Amino acid sequence: MQVKDVTASANKWSTRANGASTDYGNGVQNTQADQAALAAAAAPVWAQAVQQAASDGRFAKNVLAAGTAKWKAGVKNLGIARYGTGVSNAGGKYASGVQPFFAALQALNLPQRQTKGNNAARSNAVVQALMATKAAA
């Protein structure tokens, strides 16, 4: 079977995919499918696939194959430039995400402070309040 050159194919893929960003955006805006419902319905398949990848050792194998150098290069070449914009755009999501936890901490009545080394009950109260908030979310 004749196969195209890997480098040429990768260049073509990159060029064509880069030019398809408008199509990608239009596809998302114009879909009638309920993406969230479809993704939630696929949860059992996702869990099975993750478990299978873990059992087969594929996750660890692929992380190690990519290596730390690839991760660092990705951060240097893409992540740094995108980080600030991503964080700025996520301010509202951050606020709505942490609001229930802040409210739980504000409503918390901590046990009386004890001598140094004897405040585990205070720490435990915070942990329990945060875990209950997470479970309720």
Long-range contacts (C-beta under 8 A, 24 or more apart in sequence): 100-133, 100-136, 100-137, 101-130, 101-133, 101-134, 104-129, 104-130, 104-132, 104-133, 105-129, 105-130
